[in-house]
């Protein structure tokens, strides 16, 4: 049991007291519909009605770019180029711009404006806060004809630079290479270089079979850095309990052997799980990463000695995985990875307190989204199900850690709400929301999904008809991101999901009626 530390708040997965690290946490395609006749989910990600509508919005933003630049206090030589426009349902508009200076592209000068429905500027997100200005736009070194003059604002004081592209093959002798190099136009110093052709390694995971990994060529080999997803990195702690350890590397881009005897195997599962979670957030919610800012967290494997847990830590913005009691059964299964990353998403949205009923909702959110990641991945070895941690065998008897259709089957979780739920460990009070989500997705009674048999009861004996998992997760995410707060309890959660269902599907919709029925089914009235 870890001490109460407010600056390093962790959210652990396991519900078995002796195995749980309990601290204080603060702040590729969607899964197929699961109900017969269900339609694809209505994404909470804003979308224009057509490509032409989006193009028109970008053109409109460009026509106002000069006045926007003036309103932002940019210099006379700076201009904005509208690149993307997103409009929320409430009328909030997020406009992304690239920037130029004296006609030269400013690398690292992009920004996003956030304006209200009435056009009032709410805030601005900038890649750099530095003032864009250089004394001259004439290079001081010999310039290749193919090089492009740019302003480099990617770090520190902006400088005039030269951008060039070098092509060839990567160090494996067969993968094509397109390396972009940014050079200081005065000193000749290389400011940045990166490989634009991202390599895809093959990993042999312990829980998900053979999987494709996005890796990066480095030196004479490869490293577990995912440049396609915010630069996510996977590290080996070497049984340590602090720092990052060593970035996982390999000579031939074939990782692990599918067993816990190979140290790379745990890293394969962690890296794969992080990628699948990122892709699910993007495809289902239009969200770029955990915090929605396009920046990746990182993963640490081989934590401690015989550590039987996994956790998310806000202070490092990272996931950490132990190796299990035998040091060969890492807690890196797909739904576990999705669970841990989703603690970070909760922290970045509702920031649900990690105690009482809000703590149960916090844990349930991670179970709900972790389960949704598992379904979305559509992995033949680890098929989607409503069981939590079924692959890691944390109980030692082949049983899952938690059950969503009837949470009490784990021996401690609550199926239904009562006045004492808030006094339970958050891993047990989460049962009410997990049960709600199952009922909303699949309905009550007996059902088989992906070869797993379920039989979900209701508190009042009522029959609940599910609306499909895709719609259910959209409602939960909308409620979490728009209507829940740090102190939301179960009654508040019902209200939040009712508002979310109304926003997404309408006040007279079958989806809203199903939300009410599912909450009544778990005795939240």
N, C-alpha and C positions, 0 to 999 in steps of 0.2 A: 504494500500500500504506500503510495507516494504521499509526501506531505502536501498541505494546501499551499500552493505557490501561485500567486496571481499573475506573475510575469511569464510563466511557462505553463500554460493551461493545456492539458491533454484530453483527448477523447478516445477512450479505449473501446475495443470491440467486445471482448469476452464478458459474459454475464456471470461467470463462476467467480465468486468472491476471491478465492485464493489465486485466481489467475488474472484478475482484472487490475489494470493500472487506472486508478480513478483520480483525476485532477479536476481543475476548473478550466473550462474552455470558454473563451470569449472571442469577443471579437477584437457505326457508320451510318446507317439508315435507321429510322425508328423501328422499334419492334413491331412485328405484325399484329394487327388487331386480334384480341383474344376472345371476342364475343362474336358468335355467328352473325353475319350481316353488318358487322361494325365497319365504320368508315375510317379512313386515316385520321390521325389526330389533328386537331386544330392547334397549331403551334402558338405558343406565347411569343415567339420571335416575330417582330413586326415584319410585314411583307407588303409590297405594293401589289395592286390587283393585276398588274401586267408589267412586262419589261419596259414598255414604252412609258408607263406612268413613273417608273423609277428614273428612267432617262430624263423625263421632263422635270422631275424634282431636282436632279443634279444640274440640269441646264439653268433652272431658276436660281439655284444657289450660286452658280457661276456668274450669272448676271448681276448678282448682288455682292460679289466677292470684294469689290473695291470698297464698298461702304462697310463691309464686315471687317476688312483689314484696318480701316480707319477706326472703327469702334473698338477694336482690340488694341489700338495703340501701336500698330506695327510701323516700321520705318518707311520712308518714302520710296525706297528701292525694293521693298518687299511686296510680293503679290501672292494671292492665294489661288489655288487651283482645286476646285471641288472634285472630290473623288468618289464620295458615297454619301447617301442620305438615308437615314432610317427614321420612320415616324411611328411613335407609339400610339396605342389606342386612345390615350388621353390627350393626344395632340402634341406631346413633347417631340421635338425634332432634334436628332443628333446628326450633325453634318461634319464629315471628315474632309480635311483639306491637306494637300501638299503645299509646300511653300517654295517660292523662288526669291532670289536676291540678285538684282541687276541682271535679270534674265537667266541666271544660273540656278539649276535645281539645288535645293537645300536638303541634303541628306541628314535625317534626324531632326527635321524642322516641322514635321507634320503635327496637326492639332485637330481637335474635335470641339465644336461648339455645341452647347446644349441649350436650346431655347424652348420657352413655354408655348402653349397654344396661341397666345396673343403675340408672339414674336419677341417677347422679353428674354434677353440673354440671362440664363441661369448660372452657367459656369462654363469654363473652358478647360479642356484637357490637352496639355502640350507635351510633346516628346522631349522638348528642352525648354527651360526658362531663360536660357542665355539670350542676350540681345544679338541679333544677327547683323554683323557688320565686319567687313574686312577692309584693310587699307588700300588694296589694289586687286584687280581681277586679272592681272597679267602674271603668268607663272614666272618664277625665278629660276627654273630648271628647264632643261631641254624636254620638249613635249613630243611624244609619239603622235603621229597623225590620227591614230585610232582612239586616243585618249579623249575623254570628255571632261571639260572643266566643270567643277561642282563646288558648292560650299559644304564643308564637312562640319556638322553640328552634333555629331554623335557622341561627343565627350569633351567637356571643358569648353575652352574658348573657340568659337567657330573660326575656321581657317579656309583659305582657298586650297582646293585639292584637285587631283586628277584621278579620274575613275577609268580603269581599264579592265578588260575581260581576257583571261588567258584560257585557251582551250587545249584539250589533249585527252589523256587517259589518266585514271586514278592509279594508285599504287598497286592495285591488284592486276594491272595490265590489261583489263578489259572494260571496266566501267568508265564511261565517258566523263570527262572533267570540264567544268566551266567555272573557273575561279575568278571571282570579282575582287579587284584589289583597289584600295583607296590610298593614295599617296599624297603627302603634304607637298603642295606645288612650290613651296619655297625651300624646304630643307631636303626633300626627297625621302623623308621617313615614311615607312608604311604605317598608315593609321589603322587600317582594318583590311583583312582579307578573309573570304569565306567561300566555301564550295557550294555552288548552286545546284549541283546534281546530288540529291540526297540518296544515300545508299539504303537498301532495305535488306537487313540481315535475316537469317532464319534462326529461330529459337526453339529449343526443345524444352517445353515447360513441364512442370510437375502436374498441373491441374487442367491445362487447356490444350494439351497435345502440341503438335508442331505448329508454330505461329510465325507470321511475318513481323519483323521488328524494323522500325525506322532507326537507323544508326548513322554515325558520322565517321568518315575516314579521318584518321589522325596518325601522323608519323608513319610507322611501318604497318599499322594495323587499324583497328576500329574501336570506337567507344560507344557506350550506351547514352548517346545524346540524341534526342529527337528534335531535329530542327524544324519539323513540320508542325510541331505542337508546342510552340513557345520555348523550345530549348530544354525540355524536360531531361533531367539527368538521373541516372540510377547509380548509387554508390554502395560499396561493400564496407560495412563498419568493422569487419574483422573481429566480431564479438565485443567490440567497444560499445560504449553507451553515450558518447558525446562526439561532437564534431560531425564531419561528413564521411570520414574514412577515405577510401580510394575509389575514384571513378572506375567503373567496371569496363575492362578492355578485352580485346580478343584479336588474335592474329588473322583469322580467316573469315570472320563475320558469320560463323556458325556457332551458336551459343548454347551451352548446357547440354545435358544428356537425358533430361526428363526425370532424373532422380535427385534426391537430396544429397547424394554422395558428391555431386559436382556443384561447386559453390556458385557457378554461373546460373544454375537452374532457378534458384530463388529470384535472381535478378531478372531473368527472362519473364517470369510471371508478374513481377512488380512492374516492369517496363511495359509489358503488354497490357496489364490492367490499367495503367495510367493513360495509355493511348486510347483504349476503348472508352474510358470515362470521358476523356477530352472530346472524342468524336460524338459520344452520346449527348453531352451538353450542347455541342455545336449544332447537331442535326435536330435535336428535339426542341431546344430552347433558343437557338441562335446565340448561345453564350460562348465567348472566347475564353475558355479556361475557368478555373475555379472562381476567381474574383471578377471575371468578365473583362479583364484588362489585357488579355492576350499573353499574359506571363505565366510560365509554367511553375508548378511546385517542383519538388524533387523527391526521390524515393531513397530510403536507406534500408538495406537488407542486412541480415546476420547481426541483429542487435542483441547484445548480451549473451549469456550462456544458458541454454535451455529455456529461453524466454518464450512463454506461451501466450503471446498476445500480439496485437498490432495497434498502432495509434496514430492519430493526427495531432500535430503540435502547431498552434498558430504562431508561436514565436520564431520558428524556423520555416514556417510555411512548407511543411514537408510531411510525408508519410513514412512511418518506420515499422519494420516487420521483424518479429522474432522468429527463431528457427524451430519452435516447438520443443516438447520435452526431450526428444531424442536428438535434437540439433540437426535433424534431417527432414523435418516436416514444417517448412516455413509457412507462416500464415499469410500467404500471398495469393490466395485464390481470387478469381475475378470479382465476385461479389464483395469480398473483403476489401479489395483495392477501391472499388466504387464506393463502398461504405466510408472508408477513411477520407477520400478526397471530398466526399459530400459533407463531412464535418466542416471543411473549409468553406464550402459554398454556403452552408447555413451561417457561418460566422460572417460571411460577406453580405448576407441579406438580412434575415430576421434577427440573427444573433441571439438565438434562443438560449436563455439561461440554462446552465447544465445542472439543474436540480429541480425537484418538484415535478409538476406536470409538464412544465416547459422543457425540462430535461428529458422526459420521456418522449416528447415531440421531437426534440433534437435527435435522439437516438433513432426514432422511427423514421425521420427524414433520411438518415443515412441508410437505413435498411431498405426504404422504398426506392431511393435512387440507386443504391447498389444492386438491388434486384432488377431494376429497369436497365441498368448497364448490362447485366448478364443476359437478359432477353435480347437486348439490342445487338450484342456481339454475335449472336446466332452461331455460337461455337458448338460443333458437333460433339466435342469431348466434354464440355461443361455447358450443358443445355440450360436454357432459362427455366427457373422454377421459383416457387414462393417459399423456399427454404433458405435460411441464412447460415452460411459457413458449412454447408453440407460436405464440401470437399476436404476441409482441413481436419475433420475428425477430432475436434478439440476435446470431446468427451471420452474418447478412447473406445467407444462402442459402435462407431459408425453412424451415430445419430447427429442430426444437424444442431447447430447452436440455438436457432430459433425457428419457429413455425409461424407463418403469417395467417394461414387459414384458421388455426385454432391455437393461439399462442400458449395457452396453458399446458400444452403437451410437453413443453420443456421443463415443467415442474415448478416454475416460478413466475412466469409472465401472466399478466392479466388479460382475460378475454374481453372483459367489459369494464366500463367506468363505474367506480363507486367513490365515495368520499375519502377512502383511504389510499387511492391509487397514487396520489402525490407523495406518499410516504415510502413508496417502494424504491428500490434501486432503479435508476433510470433505464437500465437494460431490461427491466421487468415491466415498468410502467409504460414502456414503448409499445407493449402488446396491444393496447387499445387502438392506437393509430395504425399499427400494422394490420390488425384485424379489419379496421375500417377500409384500408386500402385494398385488401384482398376482396372484401365484399363489393366495393365499388367497381373493382376490375372484373371479377369473375362471378359474383353473386353467391348466394347461400346454397347449402346442400352439397350433395356429392357431385364431383366433377373430376375429370382426368385431363391434365394439361402436360404435354410433352412427356407422357408416360408416367407421370406422378399422380397418384390419387389423393384428392383432397375431399374434405367434408366439413364445411364451415357452418357452424350453428349461429343463431342470433339470440340476443338476450330475451326477447319477447316472443320468440317462436315465429316471427314474421318471415316472409319470403322476400329476399332482395334479388333483383335482377341486375347483373353487372352491365357496365357500359363499355367495357374493354380497357385494357391496361394503358393504351396510348392516351386515351382521354383522361383516365384517372390520374396519370402522372402529370399531365398538363394542368389539371385543376390543382393538384398539390403544389406544383412549382409556382403557379400564379399566386396562390394563397401565401406561400412562403415568402416570395419576393415582393409582393405588393401589400399584403394585409396583416401578416403576422408580425409581432414585435418580440422583444426579449422576454416579456412576461406572459406571453400567450399561454392560456391553459386549454383544457379540452373543450370547454364551452366556447371559448374564443376561436378555437380552431374550426369548430363547426361553422361559426359565423364567417370566418375567413374563407373557407372553402365554398360556402354558399355564394359569397360575393364573387369569388373567382369563377365559379360555374356560370353565374349570371353574366359576367363580363364575356366569357368565352362562348357560351351557347344560348344565352337568353333567359329572361325571367320566367318563361313558360316552358322551358326545355325539359326533355326527359332526363337530361344529365343532372339538372338541378334537383329534380325529384329523386333521382337515384342517390345523390349526395345526402339528402335528408333521410332517405330510407336506410342508407348504410350507417349513418351516425346513430339513428334510432336503434339499429341492430346491435350496436355496441354500447347502448344505454347512455349515449350523450344526447340529451334532449333539451 
